[in-house]
Amino acid sequence: MPNAFLDFYSDTKTRPTPAMRAAMMAAEVGDEQKNEDPTVTRLCERVAEMLGQEDAVLLPSGTMCNEIALAVHCRPGDEVICDQSSHIINSEGGGPAALAGVMLKGLNGPRGIFSEADVTAAIRPDSRYMPRSRLLCVEQTSNFGGGSVWPVETVRQVVAAARAGGLSAHLDGARLFNAVVASGVSARDYAENFDSAWIDLTKGLGGPVGAVLAGSRDFIQEAWRLKQRMGGAMRQSGFLAAAGLYALDHHVERLAEDHANARALATGLAQLPGIRLADDRIETNIVFFDVSGAGYSAVDFVTAAKAKGLGAGAFGPTIVRMITHLDVTADDVRRAVEIIASLRR
Protein backbone atom coordinates (compact mmCIF):
# COMPACT_ATOMS: atom_id res chain seq x y z
CA MET A 1 0.00 0.00 0.00
CA PRO A 2 1.55 3.38 -0.99
CA ASN A 3 2.32 5.98 1.66
CA ALA A 4 -0.61 8.39 2.04
CA PHE A 5 1.74 11.29 2.81
CA LEU A 6 5.15 11.38 1.14
CA ASP A 7 7.49 12.92 3.69
CA PHE A 8 10.79 13.98 2.14
CA TYR A 9 11.42 16.74 4.69
CA SER A 10 14.28 14.86 6.37
CA ASP A 11 15.65 11.40 7.06
CA THR A 12 14.74 12.12 10.69
CA LYS A 13 11.18 11.28 9.60
CA THR A 14 11.89 7.55 9.55
CA ARG A 15 9.90 5.27 11.85
CA PRO A 16 11.12 2.04 13.44
CA THR A 17 10.38 -1.00 11.28
CA PRO A 18 8.38 -3.90 12.77
CA ALA A 19 11.60 -5.90 13.16
CA MET A 20 13.31 -3.00 14.93
CA ARG A 21 10.34 -2.63 17.27
CA ALA A 22 10.55 -6.32 18.09
CA ALA A 23 14.25 -5.97 18.89
CA MET A 24 13.45 -3.04 21.16
CA MET A 25 10.76 -4.94 23.03
CA ALA A 26 13.12 -7.88 23.57
CA ALA A 27 15.97 -5.71 24.89
CA GLU A 28 17.54 -6.44 28.24
CA VAL A 29 17.63 -3.16 30.17
CA GLY A 30 18.96 -1.60 33.36
CA ASP A 31 19.93 1.79 34.79
CA GLU A 32 22.46 3.23 32.34
CA GLN A 33 23.57 5.86 34.87
CA LYS A 34 24.94 3.03 37.00
CA ASN A 35 26.38 1.20 33.98
CA GLU A 36 23.74 -1.48 34.54
CA ASP A 37 22.15 -1.53 31.08
CA PRO A 38 23.82 -4.33 29.11
CA THR A 39 22.27 -3.32 25.78
CA VAL A 40 23.58 0.23 26.09
CA THR A 41 26.99 -1.15 27.00
CA ARG A 42 27.04 -3.38 23.91
CA LEU A 43 26.07 -0.49 21.66
CA CYS A 44 28.68 1.88 23.08
CA GLU A 45 31.44 -0.71 22.86
CA ARG A 46 30.49 -1.48 19.28
CA VAL A 47 30.41 2.16 18.20
CA ALA A 48 33.72 2.94 19.90
CA GLU A 49 35.32 0.04 18.01
CA MET A 50 33.71 1.07 14.71
CA LEU A 51 35.04 4.62 15.07
CA GLY A 52 38.52 3.69 16.29
CA GLN A 53 37.97 5.30 19.70
CA GLU A 54 38.42 4.06 23.27
CA ASP A 55 34.98 4.65 24.73
CA ALA A 56 31.51 5.96 23.92
CA VAL A 57 28.32 7.27 25.50
CA LEU A 58 24.69 7.10 24.35
CA LEU A 59 22.99 10.51 24.15
CA PRO A 60 19.47 11.64 23.25
CA SER A 61 20.51 13.50 20.09
CA GLY A 62 23.30 14.40 17.73
CA THR A 63 22.98 18.03 18.72
CA MET A 64 23.79 17.04 22.31
CA CYS A 65 26.81 15.11 20.98
CA ASN A 66 28.11 18.25 19.31
CA GLU A 67 27.36 20.53 22.25
CA ILE A 68 29.01 18.24 24.78
CA ALA A 69 32.05 17.75 22.55
CA LEU A 70 32.51 21.50 22.16
CA ALA A 71 32.22 22.01 25.91
CA VAL A 72 34.74 19.25 26.69
CA HIS A 73 37.31 20.33 24.12
CA CYS A 74 37.03 24.09 24.66
CA ARG A 75 36.96 26.77 27.32
CA PRO A 76 34.74 29.88 27.21
CA GLY A 77 36.15 32.39 24.74
CA ASP A 78 37.88 29.76 22.58
CA GLU A 79 37.21 29.57 18.86
CA VAL A 80 35.96 26.60 16.84
CA ILE A 81 36.79 26.33 13.13
CA CYS A 82 34.10 24.78 10.93
CA ASP A 83 32.36 25.36 7.62
CA GLN A 84 29.92 28.27 7.46
CA SER A 85 27.20 25.82 6.40
CA SER A 86 27.75 23.52 9.39
CA HIS A 87 25.04 22.26 11.71
CA ILE A 88 26.69 23.77 14.80
CA ILE A 89 26.39 27.25 13.27
CA ASN A 90 22.96 27.01 11.66
CA SER A 91 20.86 24.40 13.40
CA GLU A 92 21.66 24.17 17.11
CA GLY A 93 19.91 27.24 18.48
CA GLY A 94 23.08 29.10 19.34
CA GLY A 95 24.11 26.25 21.62
CA PRO A 96 27.87 26.68 21.19
CA ALA A 97 27.66 30.21 22.56
CA ALA A 98 25.04 29.47 25.21
CA LEU A 99 26.39 26.16 26.50
CA ALA A 100 30.14 26.22 25.85
CA GLY A 101 30.75 29.95 25.51
CA VAL A 102 32.74 29.49 22.32
CA MET A 103 33.08 31.48 19.14
CA LEU A 104 32.58 29.87 15.74
CA LYS A 105 34.69 30.72 12.70
CA GLY A 106 32.96 29.65 9.48
CA LEU A 107 35.03 28.74 6.44
CA ASN A 108 33.65 28.96 2.92
CA GLY A 109 34.28 25.48 1.59
CA PRO A 110 32.81 24.38 -1.77
CA ARG A 111 29.79 22.21 -0.94
CA GLY A 112 30.73 22.43 2.73
CA ILE A 113 34.20 20.92 2.28
CA PHE A 114 37.15 23.18 3.12
CA SER A 115 40.85 22.55 2.58
CA GLU A 116 44.05 22.15 4.56
CA ALA A 117 45.09 25.64 3.43
CA ASP A 118 41.76 27.05 4.68
CA VAL A 119 42.38 25.58 8.13
CA THR A 120 45.95 26.81 8.33
CA ALA A 121 44.88 30.32 7.34
CA ALA A 122 42.06 30.32 9.92
CA ILE A 123 44.17 29.38 12.95
CA ARG A 124 44.81 32.46 15.08
CA PRO A 125 48.26 33.56 16.13
CA ASP A 126 48.98 33.28 19.84
CA SER A 127 47.87 36.70 21.05
CA ARG A 128 46.04 37.79 24.18
CA TYR A 129 43.92 40.07 21.98
CA MET A 130 42.44 37.19 20.00
CA PRO A 131 40.31 34.16 20.80
CA ARG A 132 42.35 30.99 21.05
CA SER A 133 41.85 28.59 18.13
CA ARG A 134 40.96 25.38 19.97
CA LEU A 135 38.94 22.95 17.85
CA LEU A 136 38.30 21.91 14.25
CA CYS A 137 34.89 20.46 13.33
CA VAL A 138 34.11 18.44 10.19
CA GLU A 139 30.53 17.47 9.25
CA GLN A 140 30.26 14.18 7.33
CA THR A 141 28.28 14.28 5.11
CA SER A 142 27.77 18.01 4.67
CA ASN A 143 24.02 18.55 4.95
CA PHE A 144 23.85 22.06 3.48
CA GLY A 145 26.58 21.04 1.05
CA GLY A 146 23.95 18.83 -0.56
CA GLY A 147 24.94 15.60 1.15
CA SER A 148 28.49 15.93 -0.14
CA VAL A 149 31.04 13.36 1.01
CA TRP A 150 34.35 14.46 2.46
CA PRO A 151 37.14 12.46 0.77
CA VAL A 152 39.12 10.60 3.41
CA GLU A 153 42.38 12.15 2.24
CA THR A 154 40.93 15.65 2.65
CA VAL A 155 39.78 14.68 6.15
CA ARG A 156 43.30 13.58 7.03
CA GLN A 157 44.81 16.76 5.60
CA VAL A 158 42.54 19.17 7.47
CA VAL A 159 42.98 17.26 10.74
CA ALA A 160 46.76 17.30 10.25
CA ALA A 161 46.60 21.06 9.72
CA ALA A 162 44.59 21.43 12.93
CA ARG A 163 47.08 19.30 14.85
CA ALA A 164 49.97 21.37 13.52
CA GLY A 165 48.25 24.44 14.96
CA GLY A 166 47.67 22.82 18.35
CA LEU A 167 43.94 22.21 17.84
CA SER A 168 41.82 19.18 18.66
CA ALA A 169 39.43 17.76 16.04
CA HIS A 170 35.78 16.68 16.24
CA LEU A 171 33.71 14.75 13.69
CA ASP A 172 30.00 15.50 13.37
CA GLY A 173 29.01 12.12 11.95
CA ALA A 174 25.28 12.71 11.62
CA ARG A 175 25.30 11.01 8.22
CA LEU A 176 28.65 9.25 8.46
CA PHE A 177 27.25 5.95 7.21
CA ASN A 178 25.90 7.64 4.08
CA ALA A 179 29.50 8.64 3.38
CA VAL A 180 30.70 5.11 4.16
CA VAL A 181 28.27 3.51 1.73
CA ALA A 182 28.81 6.11 -0.99
CA SER A 183 32.62 6.03 -0.81
CA GLY A 184 33.46 2.50 0.30
CA VAL A 185 35.66 3.99 3.06
CA SER A 186 35.06 2.49 6.51
CA ALA A 187 33.68 4.50 9.41
CA ARG A 188 36.89 3.78 11.29
CA ASP A 189 39.07 5.18 8.50
CA TYR A 190 37.08 8.41 8.63
CA ALA A 191 36.69 8.74 12.39
CA GLU A 192 39.92 7.50 13.95
CA ASN A 193 41.64 10.71 12.83
CA PHE A 194 39.55 12.71 15.31
CA ASP A 195 39.66 13.27 19.06
CA SER A 196 35.90 12.76 19.20
CA ALA A 197 33.27 11.52 16.77
CA TRP A 198 29.63 10.49 16.83
CA ILE A 199 26.99 8.67 14.82
CA ASP A 200 23.26 9.27 14.67
CA LEU A 201 20.93 6.33 15.27
CA THR A 202 18.05 8.17 13.60
CA LYS A 203 18.27 9.69 10.10
CA GLY A 204 19.42 7.02 7.65
CA LEU A 205 19.67 4.29 10.27
CA GLY A 206 15.97 4.63 11.07
CA GLY A 207 16.09 4.52 14.88
CA PRO A 208 13.55 6.53 16.89
CA VAL A 209 15.92 8.40 19.25
CA GLY A 210 19.58 8.77 20.03
CA ALA A 211 23.18 9.20 18.97
CA VAL A 212 26.48 7.81 20.24
CA LEU A 213 29.48 10.02 21.02
CA ALA A 214 32.93 8.40 21.09
CA GLY A 215 36.40 9.50 22.15
CA SER A 216 39.14 8.72 24.64
CA ARG A 217 38.19 7.32 28.07
CA ASP A 218 39.03 10.66 29.68
CA PHE A 219 36.94 12.51 27.09
CA ILE A 220 33.92 10.26 27.67
CA GLN A 221 34.25 10.56 31.45
CA GLU A 222 33.96 14.32 31.10
CA ALA A 223 31.19 13.93 28.49
CA TRP A 224 29.21 11.92 31.06
CA ARG A 225 29.51 14.79 33.53
CA LEU A 226 27.99 17.16 30.97
CA LYS A 227 25.37 14.61 29.96
CA GLN A 228 24.24 14.54 33.58
CA ARG A 229 24.30 18.33 33.82
CA MET A 230 22.21 18.75 30.67
CA GLY A 231 19.61 16.21 31.73
CA GLY A 232 20.67 13.62 29.18
CA ALA A 233 20.65 10.53 31.40
CA MET A 234 17.94 8.18 30.18
CA ARG A 235 17.67 5.38 32.77
CA GLN A 236 16.55 2.14 31.04
CA SER A 237 17.71 3.29 27.62
CA GLY A 238 18.48 -0.22 26.41
CA PHE A 239 15.26 -0.05 24.40
CA LEU A 240 16.82 2.76 22.34
CA ALA A 241 20.19 1.03 22.22
CA ALA A 242 18.53 -2.11 20.87
CA ALA A 243 17.13 -0.06 17.99
CA GLY A 244 20.64 1.24 17.32
CA LEU A 245 22.16 -2.24 17.34
CA TYR A 246 19.45 -3.49 14.99
CA ALA A 247 20.08 -0.55 12.66
CA LEU A 248 23.83 -1.20 12.56
CA ASP A 249 23.11 -4.82 11.64
CA HIS A 250 20.39 -4.20 9.05
CA HIS A 251 20.17 -0.57 7.89
CA VAL A 252 23.67 0.48 6.84
CA GLU A 253 24.13 -1.20 3.46
CA ARG A 254 20.58 -0.38 2.48
CA LEU A 255 21.52 3.32 2.46
CA ALA A 256 22.56 2.66 -1.14
CA GLU A 257 18.84 2.46 -1.94
CA ASP A 258 18.33 5.96 -0.53
CA HIS A 259 21.18 7.25 -2.65
CA ALA A 260 19.72 5.67 -5.78
CA ASN A 261 16.31 7.17 -4.97
CA ALA A 262 17.88 10.61 -4.49
CA ARG A 263 19.54 10.38 -7.89
CA ALA A 264 16.23 9.35 -9.43
CA LEU A 265 14.51 12.26 -7.70
CA ALA A 266 17.11 14.72 -9.00
CA THR A 267 16.79 13.32 -12.52
CA GLY A 268 13.03 13.71 -12.43
CA LEU A 269 13.20 17.24 -11.01
CA ALA A 270 15.75 18.35 -13.61
CA GLN A 271 13.24 17.56 -16.36
CA LEU A 272 10.53 19.80 -14.92
CA PRO A 273 10.07 23.33 -16.32
CA GLY A 274 10.93 26.00 -13.76
CA ILE A 275 12.81 23.65 -11.45
CA ARG A 276 16.61 23.97 -11.26
CA LEU A 277 18.85 21.69 -9.26
CA ALA A 278 21.11 23.64 -6.89
CA ASP A 279 23.80 21.05 -7.67
CA ASP A 280 23.47 18.01 -9.91
CA ARG A 281 26.19 16.08 -8.04
CA ILE A 282 23.97 13.85 -5.91
CA GLU A 283 26.37 11.78 -3.83
CA THR A 284 24.08 10.59 -1.07
CA ASN A 285 20.44 11.18 -0.08
CA ILE A 286 20.00 14.97 -0.16
CA VAL A 287 18.62 17.06 -3.04
CA PHE A 288 18.40 20.86 -3.09
CA PHE A 289 16.59 22.70 -5.88
CA ASP A 290 15.47 26.21 -6.81
CA VAL A 291 11.75 26.81 -7.38
CA SER A 292 11.83 30.47 -8.44
CA GLY A 293 11.40 29.52 -12.10
CA ALA A 294 8.13 27.81 -11.20
CA GLY A 295 6.80 31.06 -9.75
CA TYR A 296 7.17 30.14 -6.08
CA SER A 297 9.05 31.20 -3.02
CA ALA A 298 10.41 28.22 -1.10
CA VAL A 299 7.86 28.66 1.70
CA ASP A 300 4.91 28.89 -0.70
CA PHE A 301 6.17 25.88 -2.64
CA VAL A 302 6.46 23.78 0.51
CA THR A 303 2.97 24.83 1.60
CA ALA A 304 1.49 23.96 -1.80
CA ALA A 305 3.30 20.62 -1.87
CA LYS A 306 2.07 19.72 1.62
CA ALA A 307 -1.51 20.40 0.56
CA LYS A 308 -1.03 17.76 -2.13
CA GLY A 309 0.51 15.20 0.21
CA LEU A 310 4.24 15.88 -0.19
CA GLY A 311 6.59 16.99 2.59
CA ALA A 312 9.67 19.09 1.76
CA GLY A 313 11.67 21.83 3.49
CA ALA A 314 12.34 25.50 2.70
CA PHE A 315 16.03 26.37 3.08
CA GLY A 316 16.38 29.89 1.71
CA PRO A 317 14.14 32.29 -0.21
CA THR A 318 13.73 29.97 -3.20
CA ILE A 319 15.67 26.80 -2.26
CA VAL A 320 13.87 23.60 -1.28
CA ARG A 321 15.42 20.47 0.22
CA MET A 322 14.17 16.91 -0.12
CA ILE A 323 15.81 13.89 1.52
CA THR A 324 15.28 10.22 0.75
CA HIS A 325 15.26 7.67 3.58
CA LEU A 326 14.08 4.32 4.89
CA ASP A 327 10.38 5.15 4.50
CA VAL A 328 10.70 6.42 0.91
CA THR A 329 10.35 3.97 -1.98
CA ALA A 330 11.19 4.30 -5.66
CA ASP A 331 7.47 4.61 -6.34
CA ASP A 332 7.25 7.41 -3.77
CA VAL A 333 9.95 9.26 -5.71
CA ARG A 334 7.97 8.90 -8.93
CA ARG A 335 4.81 10.17 -7.22
CA ALA A 336 6.72 13.08 -5.66
CA VAL A 337 7.95 14.22 -9.07
CA GLU A 338 4.38 14.03 -10.40
CA ILE A 339 3.13 16.19 -7.53
CA ILE A 340 5.85 18.78 -8.11
CA ALA A 341 5.09 18.83 -11.83
CA SER A 342 1.48 19.68 -10.98
CA LEU A 343 2.51 22.69 -8.88
CA ARG A 344 3.81 24.87 -11.70
CA ARG A 345 2.00 28.22 -11.77
C-alpha positions as CSV (number, residue, x, y, z in Angstrom):
1,M,0.0,0.0,0.0
2,P,1.5,3.4,-1.0
3,N,2.3,6.0,1.7
4,A,-0.6,8.4,2.0
5,F,1.7,11.3,2.8
6,L,5.1,11.4,1.1
7,D,7.5,12.9,3.7
8,F,10.8,14.0,2.1
9,Y,11.4,16.7,4.7
10,S,14.3,14.9,6.4
11,D,15.7,11.4,7.1
12,T,14.7,12.1,10.7
13,K,11.2,11.3,9.6
14,T,11.9,7.5,9.6
15,R,9.9,5.3,11.8
16,P,11.1,2.0,13.4
17,T,10.4,-1.0,11.3
18,P,8.4,-3.9,12.8
19,A,11.6,-5.9,13.2
20,M,13.3,-3.0,14.9
21,R,10.3,-2.6,17.3
22,A,10.5,-6.3,18.1
23,A,14.3,-6.0,18.9
24,M,13.5,-3.0,21.2
25,M,10.8,-4.9,23.0
26,A,13.1,-7.9,23.6
27,A,16.0,-5.7,24.9
28,E,17.5,-6.4,28.2
29,V,17.6,-3.2,30.2
30,G,19.0,-1.6,33.4
31,D,19.9,1.8,34.8
32,E,22.5,3.2,32.3
33,Q,23.6,5.9,34.9
34,K,24.9,3.0,37.0
35,N,26.4,1.2,34.0
36,E,23.7,-1.5,34.5
37,D,22.1,-1.5,31.1
38,P,23.8,-4.3,29.1
39,T,22.3,-3.3,25.8
40,V,23.6,0.2,26.1
41,T,27.0,-1.1,27.0
42,R,27.0,-3.4,23.9
43,L,26.1,-0.5,21.7
44,C,28.7,1.9,23.1
45,E,31.4,-0.7,22.9
46,R,30.5,-1.5,19.3
47,V,30.4,2.2,18.2
48,A,33.7,2.9,19.9
49,E,35.3,0.0,18.0
50,M,33.7,1.1,14.7
51,L,35.0,4.6,15.1
52,G,38.5,3.7,16.3
53,Q,38.0,5.3,19.7
54,E,38.4,4.1,23.3
55,D,35.0,4.6,24.7
56,A,31.5,6.0,23.9
57,V,28.3,7.3,25.5
58,L,24.7,7.1,24.3
59,L,23.0,10.5,24.1
60,P,19.5,11.6,23.3
61,S,20.5,13.5,20.1
62,G,23.3,14.4,17.7
63,T,23.0,18.0,18.7
64,M,23.8,17.0,22.3
65,C,26.8,15.1,21.0
66,N,28.1,18.3,19.3
67,E,27.4,20.5,22.3
68,I,29.0,18.2,24.8
69,A,32.0,17.8,22.5
70,L,32.5,21.5,22.2
71,A,32.2,22.0,25.9
72,V,34.7,19.3,26.7
73,H,37.3,20.3,24.1
74,C,37.0,24.1,24.7
75,R,37.0,26.8,27.3
76,P,34.7,29.9,27.2
77,G,36.2,32.4,24.7
78,D,37.9,29.8,22.6
79,E,37.2,29.6,18.9
80,V,36.0,26.6,16.8
81,I,36.8,26.3,13.1
82,C,34.1,24.8,10.9
83,D,32.4,25.4,7.6
84,Q,29.9,28.3,7.5
85,S,27.2,25.8,6.4
86,S,27.7,23.5,9.4
87,H,25.0,22.3,11.7
88,I,26.7,23.8,14.8
89,I,26.4,27.3,13.3
90,N,23.0,27.0,11.7
91,S,20.9,24.4,13.4
92,E,21.7,24.2,17.1
93,G,19.9,27.2,18.5
94,G,23.1,29.1,19.3
95,G,24.1,26.3,21.6
96,P,27.9,26.7,21.2
97,A,27.7,30.2,22.6
98,A,25.0,29.5,25.2
99,L,26.4,26.2,26.5
100,A,30.1,26.2,25.9
101,G,30.7,29.9,25.5
102,V,32.7,29.5,22.3
103,M,33.1,31.5,19.1
104,L,32.6,29.9,15.7
105,K,34.7,30.7,12.7
106,G,33.0,29.7,9.5
107,L,35.0,28.7,6.4
108,N,33.6,29.0,2.9
109,G,34.3,25.5,1.6
110,P,32.8,24.4,-1.8
111,R,29.8,22.2,-0.9
112,G,30.7,22.4,2.7
113,I,34.2,20.9,2.3
114,F,37.1,23.2,3.1
115,S,40.8,22.5,2.6
116,E,44.0,22.2,4.6
117,A,45.1,25.6,3.4
118,D,41.8,27.1,4.7
119,V,42.4,25.6,8.1
120,T,46.0,26.8,8.3
121,A,44.9,30.3,7.3
122,A,42.1,30.3,9.9
123,I,44.2,29.4,12.9
124,R,44.8,32.5,15.1
125,P,48.3,33.6,16.1
126,D,49.0,33.3,19.8
127,S,47.9,36.7,21.1
128,R,46.0,37.8,24.2
129,Y,43.9,40.1,22.0
130,M,42.4,37.2,20.0
131,P,40.3,34.2,20.8
132,R,42.3,31.0,21.0
133,S,41.8,28.6,18.1
134,R,41.0,25.4,20.0
135,L,38.9,23.0,17.8
136,L,38.3,21.9,14.2
137,C,34.9,20.5,13.3
138,V,34.1,18.4,10.2
139,E,30.5,17.5,9.2
140,Q,30.3,14.2,7.3
141,T,28.3,14.3,5.1
142,S,27.8,18.0,4.7
143,N,24.0,18.6,5.0
144,F,23.9,22.1,3.5
145,G,26.6,21.0,1.1
146,G,23.9,18.8,-0.6
147,G,24.9,15.6,1.2
148,S,28.5,15.9,-0.1
149,V,31.0,13.4,1.0
150,W,34.3,14.5,2.5
151,P,37.1,12.5,0.8
152,V,39.1,10.6,3.4
153,E,42.4,12.2,2.2
154,T,40.9,15.7,2.6
155,V,39.8,14.7,6.1
156,R,43.3,13.6,7.0
157,Q,44.8,16.8,5.6
158,V,42.5,19.2,7.5
159,V,43.0,17.3,10.7
160,A,46.8,17.3,10.2
161,A,46.6,21.1,9.7
162,A,44.6,21.4,12.9
163,R,47.1,19.3,14.9
164,A,50.0,21.4,13.5
165,G,48.2,24.4,15.0
166,G,47.7,22.8,18.3
167,L,43.9,22.2,17.8
168,S,41.8,19.2,18.7
169,A,39.4,17.8,16.0
170,H,35.8,16.7,16.2
171,L,33.7,14.7,13.7
172,D,30.0,15.5,13.4
173,G,29.0,12.1,12.0
174,A,25.3,12.7,11.6
175,R,25.3,11.0,8.2
176,L,28.7,9.3,8.5
177,F,27.3,6.0,7.2
178,N,25.9,7.6,4.1
179,A,29.5,8.6,3.4
180,V,30.7,5.1,4.2
181,V,28.3,3.5,1.7
182,A,28.8,6.1,-1.0
183,S,32.6,6.0,-0.8
184,G,33.5,2.5,0.3
185,V,35.7,4.0,3.1
186,S,35.1,2.5,6.5
187,A,33.7,4.5,9.4
188,R,36.9,3.8,11.3
189,D,39.1,5.2,8.5
190,Y,37.1,8.4,8.6
191,A,36.7,8.7,12.4
192,E,39.9,7.5,14.0
193,N,41.6,10.7,12.8
194,F,39.6,12.7,15.3
195,D,39.7,13.3,19.1
196,S,35.9,12.8,19.2
197,A,33.3,11.5,16.8
198,W,29.6,10.5,16.8
199,I,27.0,8.7,14.8
200,D,23.3,9.3,14.7
201,L,20.9,6.3,15.3
202,T,18.1,8.2,13.6
203,K,18.3,9.7,10.1
204,G,19.4,7.0,7.6
205,L,19.7,4.3,10.3
206,G,16.0,4.6,11.1
207,G,16.1,4.5,14.9
208,P,13.6,6.5,16.9
209,V,15.9,8.4,19.3
210,G,19.6,8.8,20.0
211,A,23.2,9.2,19.0
212,V,26.5,7.8,20.2
213,L,29.5,10.0,21.0
214,A,32.9,8.4,21.1
215,G,36.4,9.5,22.2
216,S,39.1,8.7,24.6
217,R,38.2,7.3,28.1
218,D,39.0,10.7,29.7
219,F,36.9,12.5,27.1
220,I,33.9,10.3,27.7
221,Q,34.3,10.6,31.4
222,E,34.0,14.3,31.1
223,A,31.2,13.9,28.5
224,W,29.2,11.9,31.1
225,R,29.5,14.8,33.5
226,L,28.0,17.2,31.0
227,K,25.4,14.6,30.0
228,Q,24.2,14.5,33.6
229,R,24.3,18.3,33.8
230,M,22.2,18.8,30.7
231,G,19.6,16.2,31.7
232,G,20.7,13.6,29.2
233,A,20.6,10.5,31.4
234,M,17.9,8.2,30.2
235,R,17.7,5.4,32.8
236,Q,16.6,2.1,31.0
237,S,17.7,3.3,27.6
238,G,18.5,-0.2,26.4
239,F,15.3,0.0,24.4
240,L,16.8,2.8,22.3
241,A,20.2,1.0,22.2
242,A,18.5,-2.1,20.9
243,A,17.1,-0.1,18.0
244,G,20.6,1.2,17.3
245,L,22.2,-2.2,17.3
246,Y,19.5,-3.5,15.0
247,A,20.1,-0.5,12.7
248,L,23.8,-1.2,12.6
249,D,23.1,-4.8,11.6
250,H,20.4,-4.2,9.0
251,H,20.2,-0.6,7.9
252,V,23.7,0.5,6.8
253,E,24.1,-1.2,3.5
254,R,20.6,-0.4,2.5
255,L,21.5,3.3,2.5
256,A,22.6,2.7,-1.1
257,E,18.8,2.5,-1.9
258,D,18.3,6.0,-0.5
259,H,21.2,7.3,-2.6
260,A,19.7,5.7,-5.8
261,N,16.3,7.2,-5.0
262,A,17.9,10.6,-4.5
263,R,19.5,10.4,-7.9
264,A,16.2,9.4,-9.4
265,L,14.5,12.3,-7.7
266,A,17.1,14.7,-9.0
267,T,16.8,13.3,-12.5
268,G,13.0,13.7,-12.4
269,L,13.2,17.2,-11.0
270,A,15.8,18.3,-13.6
271,Q,13.2,17.6,-16.4
272,L,10.5,19.8,-14.9
273,P,10.1,23.3,-16.3
274,G,10.9,26.0,-13.8
275,I,12.8,23.7,-11.4
276,R,16.6,24.0,-11.3
277,L,18.9,21.7,-9.3
278,A,21.1,23.6,-6.9
279,D,23.8,21.1,-7.7
280,D,23.5,18.0,-9.9
281,R,26.2,16.1,-8.0
282,I,24.0,13.9,-5.9
283,E,26.4,11.8,-3.8
284,T,24.1,10.6,-1.1
285,N,20.4,11.2,-0.1
286,I,20.0,15.0,-0.2
287,V,18.6,17.1,-3.0
288,F,18.4,20.9,-3.1
289,F,16.6,22.7,-5.9
290,D,15.5,26.2,-6.8
291,V,11.7,26.8,-7.4
292,S,11.8,30.5,-8.4
293,G,11.4,29.5,-12.1
294,A,8.1,27.8,-11.2
295,G,6.8,31.1,-9.8
296,Y,7.2,30.1,-6.1
297,S,9.0,31.2,-3.0
298,A,10.4,28.2,-1.1
299,V,7.9,28.7,1.7
300,D,4.9,28.9,-0.7
301,F,6.2,25.9,-2.6
302,V,6.5,23.8,0.5
303,T,3.0,24.8,1.6
304,A,1.5,24.0,-1.8
305,A,3.3,20.6,-1.9
306,K,2.1,19.7,1.6
307,A,-1.5,20.4,0.6
308,K,-1.0,17.8,-2.1
309,G,0.5,15.2,0.2
310,L,4.2,15.9,-0.2
311,G,6.6,17.0,2.6
312,A,9.7,19.1,1.8
313,G,11.7,21.8,3.5
314,A,12.3,25.5,2.7
315,F,16.0,26.4,3.1
316,G,16.4,29.9,1.7
317,P,14.1,32.3,-0.2
318,T,13.7,30.0,-3.2
319,I,15.7,26.8,-2.3
320,V,13.9,23.6,-1.3
321,R,15.4,20.5,0.2
322,M,14.2,16.9,-0.1
323,I,15.8,13.9,1.5
324,T,15.3,10.2,0.8
325,H,15.3,7.7,3.6
326,L,14.1,4.3,4.9
327,D,10.4,5.2,4.5
328,V,10.7,6.4,0.9
329,T,10.4,4.0,-2.0
330,A,11.2,4.3,-5.7
331,D,7.5,4.6,-6.3
332,D,7.2,7.4,-3.8
333,V,10.0,9.3,-5.7
334,R,8.0,8.9,-8.9
335,R,4.8,10.2,-7.2
336,A,6.7,13.1,-5.7
337,V,7.9,14.2,-9.1
338,E,4.4,14.0,-10.4
339,I,3.1,16.2,-7.5
340,I,5.9,18.8,-8.1
341,A,5.1,18.8,-11.8
342,S,1.5,19.7,-11.0
343,L,2.5,22.7,-8.9
344,R,3.8,24.9,-11.7
345,R,2.0,28.2,-11.8
